[in-house]
């Protein structure tokens, strides 16, 4: 079951992650929300993060 978040306007978003390799060789994980389930969908919010909503209604992850 994918993690979903419904904002104040009633739009549902799904949490995704994508790992990228930086020029230095370090691997960085990017977290993002999308309206549709795609490759990389997550089942829960990563440890140390919480979901907050911007004034425009977009969900974002914030470190706790």
C-alpha positions, 0 to 999 in steps of 0.5 A: 500500500503506497503512502498517500497524502490528501491536501486541504483542497482534496487532491491526493499525492503519493510519496516517491523516492529516487536515488541519484549518483552525484559527481563526487560519487556520493549517492543521494536519495530524492523524495517527491510527491506525485499525483499518480503512482509511478516507479519508486513509490514508498509505503511510509514516510522515511524515519526522521521526516514528516509531511507538511503542506505549503500555503499552495497546498503542495505536500513536502517532506521536512526533517524533524 
